[in-house]
């Protein structure tokens, strides 16, 4: 597994309940600030295998960006279950965005 992928997985695993990150923010903390789409690909292909809290990752506007309506609804309900207010599939990033890195280098597998 590539280091960027490994770091991305570790970061997402450590987003605490009630907090969110953006794709770009995860990419930046994983070492490649221009790799937001790569983060989306990792979430799409590895969420189940690594039990990632995929619902805690949103786009830069704080919107749920999943096109599949049923999955978008699952993400909305999952966020609401953690106390995050979702209005029209959007949240207030200023209130819920994780601002401190949720991991330390020595926790990588």
N, C-alpha and C positions, 0 to 999 in steps of 0.2 A: 504494500500500500504506500502511495506517495506521501511525503511529509505533509503537504497541504491538505490532503484528504484526511489524514490522521488527525491533524490539528482541528480541522473543521468539525469532525465527528466529536472530538473531545469538548470543544467549545459548546456545541449544540446540546450535548448530553448534560452540561452543567448550567444551562439556563434555568434559573429557579422558577418554580410555579409563581404565577402572578406577574412575571416579567417577560418581555419580548426583546428580540433583536431584529435588525434588518439583515437582508441578504448581504448587502454591502459591508455592514458592520462586522458580520461574521468573517467575510472575506478579508477585511483589513486586519482583524485580530489573528487570523490564520496565516498572515504574511503576504497576501496578494490583494491589495485594495481594489484591483480592477477585475476581480474574479467572482462577482456576485452571481453570474449565471452558472458558474461552476458549483457554487454553493447550492443553488437550486437543483442542479443535476445530482449532486451528492444526496440531498434530501430525498429526491424522487427515487433514487436507486438503492439507498442504504438505510432508510428510516426503519423499516421493519426488521431487517437483520440486526441492526445495532440498537433497536428500541429507542430511537431518537424522539424527543418531544417536538416533532416537526411543526406542530401547531403554534409554537412560540416564535416562529420566524415569519416576518412580514416584509412587504416592500418598503421602500424609503418614505412613502407617504403614510405608512401605518395601515395600509389596506391589505386585506386578504386578496391575494393575486391568483388564486387557483381558479381556473376556468370552469372546471367541473362543479356544477351547482351543489351536488350532494356532498362532495368533499369540502367545498367552501363552507357549507352549513355545519359539517362536522368540526371544522376548524373554529368556526364562530362559537359553537356550543362548548367546545373544549376550553377556549379562552374564557368564556363567561363562567364556566365551572370553577375557574381559578380566581374569580373576582374581577376580571378585566371587563370593562364596559365596552361593548361593541355596538356601534350605531351605523347602519348601512354598510356593514362589512368593513368598518374602519374603526381604529382606536386612536386615542390621543397619545402619541409617542412620548410627549413630554412627561406624561404621568407614569407610563409603564416601561419605558425603554431602559434596559440594563446599561448602566454607565460604567461599571467596573468589570474588568475581565473576570469571567467565571471560572478560571482555571489557573494553574501554575504549570510552568514548563515541566517540572518533575513529576507531574501526574500523567504524562503521556504513556501510553502502553508501549 
